[in-house]
Amino acid sequence: MDSKNHINKQESSPILVKAGDVANALSVSMRQVGYWSEEGRIPCHRLGKRCVRYSLPDVLKALEIETANH
């Protein structure tokens, strides 16, 4: 494999965190994070029926865009 065409999987994969991590970063409850996910206000990755993860940079960007529009 050519080294310049090789992409490190870790570099291309987003770091996904739990709702509690998002809640702590935003100083809100985990329930609020869940509501925002259900409403589509923040992006989430559903990895199963009950397993939901978030990309913190994507969440922050979504909320930043939302507050800028209001």
C-alpha positions in Angstrom: 0.0 0.0 0.0 1.3 3.4 -0.9 2.0 5.5 2.3 0.6 8.7 0.9 -2.7 7.0 0.1 -2.9 5.3 3.4 -5.4 7.0 5.8 -5.2 6.3 9.4 -8.6 5.0 10.5 -8.3 6.8 13.9 -7.8 10.2 12.1 -10.8 9.8 9.9 -13.2 8.5 12.6 -14.9 11.0 14.8 -14.6 10.6 18.5 -18.0 9.7 19.8 -19.1 10.5 23.4 -22.1 9.6 25.6 -25.0 12.0 26.4 -23.5 12.6 29.9 -20.3 13.9 28.4 -22.3 16.3 26.2 -24.4 17.3 29.2 -21.3 18.1 31.2 -19.7 20.1 28.4 -22.9 22.2 28.0 -23.9 22.4 31.7 -27.3 20.9 30.9 -29.1 17.7 32.0 -28.7 14.4 30.1 -32.5 14.6 29.6 -32.1 17.9 27.8 -29.5 16.3 25.5 -31.9 13.5 24.8 -34.7 16.0 24.0 -32.4 17.9 21.6 -31.5 14.7 19.8 -35.2 13.7 19.4 -36.0 17.2 18.1 -33.2 17.0 15.6 -31.5 20.1 17.1 -28.2 18.2 17.6 -26.8 15.4 15.5 -26.4 12.0 17.0 -25.3 8.5 16.0 -27.6 5.7 16.9 -25.5 2.5 17.3 -28.4 0.3 18.4 -31.9 0.6 19.9 -30.6 2.3 23.0 -27.0 3.2 22.2 -26.7 6.8 21.2 -23.4 8.7 20.8 -22.5 12.2 19.9 -19.6 14.0 18.2 -19.0 16.9 20.6 -17.6 19.3 17.8 -20.7 18.5 15.7 -23.1 19.2 18.6 -21.3 22.5 19.4 -21.4 23.6 15.8 -25.2 22.8 15.5 -26.0 24.8 18.6 -23.8 27.6 17.5 -25.6 27.8 14.1 -28.9 27.7 15.9 -28.1 30.5 18.3 -26.7 32.6 15.4 -30.0 32.3 13.5 -32.1 33.5 16.5 
